[in-house]
Amino acid sequence: MVVSVIHNWGMKQRVLIIEHEADAGLGFFAGWLAEAGLSYDVVRPYLGEKLPTLPPADPTSGRPASADFVSGGPTAGDLTSDGPASADLASGVPAAGDPVEAQAPVGGDGPARPDGVIVLGGAAAAWDDTGYPWLPATRDLIRRSVEARVPTLGICLGAQLMTLACGGKVERGAAGLEVGLGEISLLPAASDDPLFRALPRAVRAVQYHQDAMTALPPDAVPLATGTMYPNQAYRLGDRAWAVQFHPEATPEIFASWTASTTQEIAATGADPRALDADVLAARDELTKTWHLLADAFTKIVKAGRNPTGT
């Protein structure tokens, strides 16, 4: 099967999606972005697709003037598994090994700057530049997006990459693998945060990681905490967010992760099938909760530079 990646660089506002592996895709967010009227462009550097690089922010606009493309990571066949791997998985397409047919941009002479950026999860450790050669370029893209005030959301590995890119610290988690339906407690700063203020003070989310953000970037605002790992979400500046959990994960996606990592989960003393059942039973709750966050993010993307009108 040939999978076509269509870059919709026309009149619609668009979100750039960085996908690190075939099983680490948008999940719920695919429908939520479309529902909000946003187009999105998925770049898959693990298949050799080129990562965009954002120039420094335009000091008069707070946004990058354009986006140029530079060489990304190796093809899927060039990857090895000898680097340290974190248990940070999500779902997406295409299936591993499917060829990708890149299509020409729609409208205009070339790529335009993204209106938003979402960096997804994956099996990489955020520091493993040898095993995943596109990670330095990804961290640079995140750093420039934050500096340019492009609305940016890092999910799990994406959050860890944001942390490293902006001066924080990520390490193998001392508490081990955090997997399943986890309790998240919002911190006081969440009450007036554009993404988190509509959420209940205590929420549940899908977890699947064993690396941890152990020191947040300077000036980061902590927004949520958890029992196993305290740094579950933060805001950086006024347009960038990092979440350690997986708001995009559907029950079906989660079940695919547990099916491929049964031994790792069993080593924690947990029953993978019981974890699957818990997430499935919480489908409506998860959809209601994290749709609120996704909706807030899409509104910020659509509002442009000044979401509050200031």
C-alpha positions, 0 to 999 in steps of 0.5 A: 500500500502507498500512503499519501502525505498531503501537505495542505498549504492553502488558505486553511490554518494548518498544524504541523504534526511531528510523528516519530514512529508508525504506532505514534500518531494523532489518535483522537486529535485527528478528528478534533483538529478536523472538527475545528476546521484545521488542516494538518501536515504529518511529517514522518522523519523515521521514513526519511521525510524532511523536518521543517526548520523555523527561522528566528522569530520576526521581532515585529510579529513574534512569528517566523517569516517562513519555513525552510526544509532541511534533511531529516532522519533516516528511512525506516530500514536504516533504524536500529534498536540499540539505543535506550528506549522509553515506553512512550507509545501512541497510535497512527498511520501509516503501517511500518514499511508502507512507502510514502508518496509525498504530494506537492503543496496545495496552493502557493509556491512552497511551504508556509509557516505552520499556525501550530505545532504538535510533537507526538510520542514514540519509543525514543529516549529524548536524548538518544540522538544516535538511535534517532538522528532526527531528534536534534532537528526536532528539538531545534524546531520546538525551541524556535516554535516556542521563541516565535510564539507558534502554538505548540503542544508536546505530548509525552516524548514531545513534552520531553523533547520540549523540556530538553530543547528549552533548558530542562532535564529528562532522565530515565524515571526512578519510579519505573514504567507508568502505564494505564489510566492514571490520576492527574491533579491540576495545580493552582496555575491551571485555573487561569491557563488557556488550555487547562482552565476548563478541565476539572481539578482532578482528571484521568489520562492514559499513561505510557512512559518510563522517562521523566521530566525531572527539571522543567525549563526556566520560567516554565509554569507547572500545571499538573502533577501525578503520584508516580511522576510530579511533572505531568504538564507545564506551560512555557511562555504563553503559547507552548505546552508540554503534557507527559500523558497521552490525551490523544490515545483511544482505548483501541490505541492503548490496547495495541501498545499493551499487546506489543509490550506484555512482558514489560507490563507484567514485570511491573505486576500489572495485568495488561488486559485489566489495564485495557479494560480500565481504559475502555471503560473510561472512553467517554470520560477521556473523550469529554476531558481531553476534547476540552483541551484539544478544543482550547488549543485549536482556538488558540491556533485559529486566533493567531498571535494574540489569543486574548486580543492583547 
